[in-house]
Amino acid sequence: MLRKTKIIATLGPATHGRDMLRQLIERGVDVFRINMSHARHDTVREVVGIIREESAAMDRSVAILVDLQGPSIRTGDLPEPYTLKAGDVVEFRNDDLVAGQPLSTTVNYVGLSEDVSVGDTLLADNGVIHFKVVTKSPGRLVCETLTAGQLGSRRHINLPGVRVNLPSLTKKDLLDIDLAISIQADYVALSFVRDARHVQQLRDLLGEKECSARIVAKIEDQEAVRHLQEIIIAADAVMVARGDLGIEVHIEELPVIQRTILKECARIGRKVIVATHMLESMIENPVPTRAEITDVANAVYEQTDAVMLSGESSVGKHPLECVSVLDRIAKRMEREPGAGFCQSIELKSEKQFTVKAAVVLADSLPESHVLVFTARGIMANYVAHQRPRNSHIFAFTPDPVVQRALHLNRAVTPFHMEFAENPEATIRQAIEHLKSRSFVAAGDPVVILSDVLTGDFDTNSVLLRKV
C-alpha cells in the first residue's frame, strides 16, 4: 500500500552515517530537513553527498529541505545557568552595556528594548520561563520572573504579540542560502515569516542566484497568523511550526490555528507541513503516547501533505522507529475519507478545471490511478492539491529537480524519465515502468493527464486507458 502523506526527517547526530541514512530512506523518508540553527556547512555537504549517493543506488530519490535559522532572538553566554524563582529580577541588555543587575544576560538583538513596552511578556527557553518587563531604557530591559526555571546560555526568546523589527534574513541566513544553492537544495524554509514581503525577498534573492529551490514559509508567531492568506499565496509551501507558534499564541488556540492553516492551504492550493512534537516522547521512549498517535492521525485525516520529525530523528534514540510509526499511522488513516478541505479549492485557470475533470473521473472508477506527465511540476501540483479520493498520483518528468521537489506533494510518487517524441511511446514506457514495480496491474484504469506530450503547454489532455 502506497502512503500518501509524506514524511520529513530532521538530520542530526542521531541520523548521521551512511547506514543510518540508507535505512531512513528504506523506511520511507521522503524529505530530509537540515536545521541551519545547528548544522555546520562542511557536515551538511558531506551528509547531502551521502544521501544523493544512497538514494541513487536504491533508485529512490528524496528531497532536501534547508531550514534557515532566521531572525532568532537569543540570550548570551553565561558562566553557569541562573536558577530562577518567581519574583527574581533579571536584566536583558545589549552586549556593549555593563550589567546593571546581579542577574543579567546579553541579547543578540540590539533593538529589543525599542520593540517591547513595559508590561509586555517575555518568554525564554521555549516558553518555559516567563518574565514581565518592569522597566526599560536604551539597550536594557529589567524584568520580573513570573515562573521558576533555569536560564542557560543562548536561550531562545519569544515575544507574544510584539511586532519586532528584525530583518527577514540575517547575515547567517545569507551564508546558509549560498550553501543551500551549492548543494542543490530542493526547498528553503524561511523562519519567523511575518508577511508576504519576507517571502518575496527570499524569492528575489534565489532568482538572482538562478536557484530553483521552492520556498516553505514557517508560521511561527501571531504576526504571521494575521497575514496568513498573503503568506500562503506568496509561498510554495507552508509549515505549521507548532514549537514557536505554540508559545506565541494561547495554547487552546493552537489546534484552531493549525486547522485554519490547513483549510486555507487547501483553498488556495499550497503544500502544507505539520511539524513539531509529533512524536516527542519517542526521543527517549521506543513507543509513542496515545495522544501523539491521535495527533498524527488528526493531521493525516486533515490531509496534510507532510508530517515532520524534529528532535525525534535529529537527537532521539529511536529515529527509525519514529519513521515506521508515522508510516503505520498514515497508511491506516488514509483509508478513512478525510476532512475534505480541498472541496473549497479555488479554481482559476483552464488547466485547473481540466485537472478537476480528471480527478472526478478517477474518483468514479474503482482501483484507478492518475498518471501525470509534467515538465515543471505544475500539473502534478494541481492534481495533488485536489486530493483524489482513492487514486495515487504517478508523476513522470524529464527534470530530476522537478522530480525531487514533487516528493513533498501528498499522494505523488515522482519518476525521472525522458519523454519520447511520440506521445504514445512515452505513455507505454511509463505504464510498463509502473507495471514492473507492481504499482499497477492488468485491468486497472489509468487517468492520464498532460500538457507537455504534444510539445505545446497550451494543450491540456485527459486520457483514460486500461493497463
BELRADA-V694067 format. One record per residue. N is the residue number from 1. RES is the residue in three letters. D_FIRST is the distance of its C-alpha to the first C-alpha in Angstrom with 2 decimals. Layout:
n,res,d_first
N,RES,D_FIRST
N,RES,D_FIRST
//
This chain:
n,res,d_first
1,MET,0.00
2,LEU,3.79
3,ARG,6.40
4,LYS,9.42
5,THR,12.10
6,LYS,13.70
7,ILE,15.37
8,ILE,19.03
9,ALA,20.92
10,THR,24.72
11,LEU,26.52
12,GLY,29.54
13,PRO,31.38
14,ALA,28.49
15,THR,26.18
16,HIS,28.72
17,GLY,28.81
18,ARG,27.05
19,ASP,25.20
20,MET,23.90
21,LEU,22.79
22,ARG,20.96
23,GLN,19.13
24,LEU,18.24
25,ILE,16.70
26,GLU,14.78
27,ARG,13.56
28,GLY,12.23
29,VAL,15.46
30,ASP,15.70
31,VAL,19.37
32,PHE,22.24
33,ARG,25.04
34,ILE,28.61
35,ASN,30.96
36,MET,34.36
37,SER,36.17
38,HIS,35.91
39,ALA,34.90
40,ARG,37.55
41,HIS,37.59
42,ASP,38.03
43,THR,35.14
44,VAL,32.85
45,ARG,33.82
46,GLU,33.19
47,VAL,29.76
48,VAL,28.53
49,GLY,29.91
50,ILE,27.93
51,ILE,24.65
52,ARG,25.37
53,GLU,26.32
54,GLU,23.36
55,SER,20.75
56,ALA,22.70
57,ALA,22.88
58,MET,19.11
59,ASP,18.68
60,ARG,16.57
61,SER,18.73
62,VAL,18.95
63,ALA,21.37
64,ILE,24.50
65,LEU,25.89
66,VAL,29.56
67,ASP,30.62
68,LEU,34.39
69,GLN,36.51
70,GLY,38.44
71,PRO,41.75
72,SER,41.29
73,ILE,44.42
74,ARG,45.03
75,THR,47.90
76,GLY,49.88
77,ASP,50.43
78,LEU,52.24
79,PRO,54.14
80,GLU,52.44
81,PRO,50.34
82,TYR,52.22
83,THR,51.81
84,LEU,52.33
85,LYS,53.35
86,ALA,53.79
87,GLY,56.90
88,ASP,56.95
89,VAL,57.90
90,VAL,55.75
91,GLU,56.55
92,PHE,54.17
93,ARG,56.12
94,ASN,55.97
95,ASP,56.36
96,ASP,59.81
97,LEU,61.28
98,VAL,62.69
99,ALA,61.48
100,GLY,63.31
101,GLN,61.88
102,PRO,61.46
103,LEU,57.69
104,SER,56.71
105,THR,53.84
106,THR,53.40
107,VAL,50.65
108,ASN,49.31
109,TYR,49.81
110,VAL,53.49
111,GLY,53.10
112,LEU,51.76
113,SER,55.13
114,GLU,55.51
115,ASP,52.19
116,VAL,52.44
117,SER,55.13
118,VAL,56.97
119,GLY,55.00
120,ASP,51.57
121,THR,48.93
122,LEU,47.69
123,LEU,44.66
124,ALA,44.14
125,ASP,41.55
126,ASN,38.43
127,GLY,40.54
128,VAL,41.75
129,ILE,45.44
130,HIS,47.07
131,PHE,50.35
132,LYS,52.73
133,VAL,54.77
134,VAL,58.42
135,THR,60.33
136,LYS,59.65
137,SER,61.73
138,PRO,61.00
139,GLY,58.32
140,ARG,58.32
141,LEU,56.68
142,VAL,57.93
143,CYS,55.44
144,GLU,55.57
145,THR,52.82
146,LEU,51.23
147,THR,48.72
148,ALA,49.25
149,GLY,47.20
150,GLN,47.46
151,LEU,47.72
152,GLY,46.95
153,SER,47.10
154,ARG,45.04
155,ARG,43.50
156,HIS,41.73
157,ILE,43.73
158,ASN,42.46
159,LEU,44.81
160,PRO,43.30
161,GLY,44.62
162,VAL,46.73
163,ARG,46.53
164,VAL,47.01
165,ASN,48.40
166,LEU,46.42
167,PRO,45.39
168,SER,41.79
169,LEU,41.69
170,THR,43.66
171,LYS,45.21
172,LYS,42.49
173,ASP,39.80
174,LEU,41.57
175,LEU,41.50
176,ASP,37.82
177,ILE,37.09
178,ASP,38.90
179,LEU,36.69
180,ALA,33.52
181,ILE,34.95
182,SER,35.90
183,ILE,32.42
184,GLN,30.86
185,ALA,28.88
186,ASP,26.37
187,TYR,27.08
188,VAL,30.21
189,ALA,30.20
190,LEU,33.56
191,SER,34.60
192,PHE,36.91
193,VAL,36.78
194,ARG,39.49
195,ASP,39.62
196,ALA,38.54
197,ARG,41.41
198,HIS,39.79
199,VAL,36.64
200,GLN,38.91
201,GLN,40.95
202,LEU,37.97
203,ARG,36.87
204,ASP,40.45
205,LEU,40.62
206,LEU,37.43
207,GLY,38.75
208,GLU,42.09
209,LYS,40.43
210,GLU,38.29
211,CYS,35.05
212,SER,31.94
213,ALA,30.04
214,ARG,28.58
215,ILE,30.03
216,VAL,28.40
217,ALA,30.93
218,LYS,30.85
219,ILE,32.15
220,GLU,34.21
221,ASP,37.45
222,GLN,39.29
223,GLU,40.62
224,ALA,37.15
225,VAL,36.27
226,ARG,39.53
227,HIS,38.61
228,LEU,34.91
229,GLN,34.79
230,GLU,36.72
231,ILE,34.66
232,ILE,31.35
233,ILE,32.98
234,ALA,34.32
235,ALA,31.17
236,ASP,27.96
237,ALA,25.93
238,VAL,27.00
239,MET,26.41
240,VAL,27.18
241,ALA,29.02
242,ARG,29.63
243,GLY,31.80
244,ASP,34.85
245,LEU,34.06
246,GLY,34.16
247,ILE,37.57
248,GLU,38.93
249,VAL,38.30
250,HIS,39.01
251,ILE,36.17
252,GLU,35.82
253,GLU,35.28
254,LEU,32.29
255,PRO,29.58
256,VAL,31.41
257,ILE,31.57
258,GLN,27.86
259,ARG,27.07
260,THR,29.82
261,ILE,28.42
262,LEU,24.92
263,LYS,26.65
264,GLU,28.97
265,CYS,26.35
266,ALA,24.52
267,ARG,27.93
268,ILE,29.02
269,GLY,25.74
270,ARG,25.15
271,LYS,22.36
272,VAL,22.57
273,ILE,21.87
274,VAL,22.43
275,ALA,24.11
276,THR,26.33
277,HIS,26.41
278,MET,22.72
279,LEU,22.93
280,GLU,26.63
281,SER,27.48
282,MET,25.15
283,ILE,27.66
284,GLU,29.58
285,ASN,27.49
286,PRO,24.48
287,VAL,22.91
288,PRO,22.87
289,THR,25.10
290,ARG,24.02
291,ALA,25.28
292,GLU,23.09
293,ILE,19.93
294,THR,21.17
295,ASP,22.10
296,VAL,18.70
297,ALA,17.22
298,ASN,19.98
299,ALA,19.29
300,VAL,15.64
301,TYR,17.03
302,GLU,19.63
303,GLN,17.02
304,THR,18.34
305,ASP,17.19
306,ALA,17.19
307,VAL,18.22
308,MET,20.63
309,LEU,21.95
310,SER,25.72
311,GLY,27.88
312,GLU,24.98
313,SER,24.06
314,SER,27.48
315,VAL,29.78
316,GLY,27.80
317,LYS,27.76
318,HIS,24.01
319,PRO,22.18
320,LEU,19.35
321,GLU,18.84
322,CYS,18.88
323,VAL,15.98
324,SER,13.95
325,VAL,15.19
326,LEU,14.26
327,ASP,10.64
328,ARG,10.61
329,ILE,12.70
330,ALA,10.93
331,LYS,7.53
332,ARG,10.02
333,MET,12.39
334,GLU,10.34
335,ARG,10.39
336,GLU,14.12
337,PRO,16.19
338,GLY,17.19
339,ALA,20.75
340,GLY,21.19
341,PHE,23.55
342,CYS,22.83
343,GLN,24.94
344,SER,27.98
345,ILE,27.22
346,GLU,30.42
347,LEU,30.35
348,LYS,33.36
349,SER,33.01
350,GLU,32.68
351,LYS,29.58
352,GLN,27.90
353,PHE,29.02
354,THR,27.71
355,VAL,24.24
356,LYS,24.62
357,ALA,25.46
358,ALA,22.42
359,VAL,20.08
360,VAL,22.03
361,LEU,21.70
362,ALA,17.91
363,ASP,17.77
364,SER,20.10
365,LEU,18.15
366,PRO,15.47
367,GLU,12.36
368,SER,13.88
369,HIS,13.06
370,VAL,15.51
371,LEU,17.14
372,VAL,19.70
373,PHE,22.55
374,THR,24.24
375,ALA,27.09
376,ARG,27.29
377,GLY,23.92
378,ILE,25.60
379,MET,23.93
380,ALA,20.40
381,ASN,21.64
382,TYR,22.92
383,VAL,19.72
384,ALA,17.78
385,HIS,20.74
386,GLN,20.62
387,ARG,17.11
388,PRO,15.76
389,ARG,14.85
390,ASN,11.63
391,SER,11.55
392,HIS,10.05
393,ILE,13.12
394,PHE,13.96
395,ALA,17.36
396,PHE,19.87
397,THR,23.04
398,PRO,26.04
399,ASP,26.53
400,PRO,24.75
401,VAL,25.97
402,VAL,24.21
403,GLN,20.99
404,ARG,21.17
405,ALA,22.15
406,LEU,19.13
407,HIS,16.91
408,LEU,18.19
409,ASN,17.11
410,ARG,14.45
411,ALA,11.51
412,VAL,13.36
413,THR,12.44
414,PRO,16.05
415,PHE,17.80
416,HIS,21.49
417,MET,23.26
418,GLU,26.89
419,PHE,27.65
420,ALA,30.05
421,GLU,33.16
422,ASN,32.10
423,PRO,29.29
424,GLU,28.28
425,ALA,27.97
426,THR,25.69
427,ILE,23.37
428,ARG,23.37
429,GLN,22.73
430,ALA,19.67
431,ILE,18.16
432,GLU,19.09
433,HIS,17.42
434,LEU,14.04
435,LYS,14.74
436,SER,15.73
437,ARG,12.43
438,SER,10.63
439,PHE,9.10
440,VAL,11.49
441,ALA,13.48
442,ALA,17.09
443,GLY,18.00
444,ASP,15.31
445,PRO,17.29
446,VAL,17.21
447,VAL,19.23
448,ILE,20.95
449,LEU,22.72
450,SER,25.36
451,ASP,28.63
452,VAL,29.31
453,LEU,29.18
454,THR,32.71
455,GLY,33.98
456,ASP,35.01
457,PHE,33.25
458,ASP,34.96
459,THR,33.28
460,ASN,29.97
461,SER,28.32
462,VAL,25.64
463,LEU,24.80
464,LEU,22.82
465,ARG,21.91
466,LYS,20.23
467,VAL,18.58
//
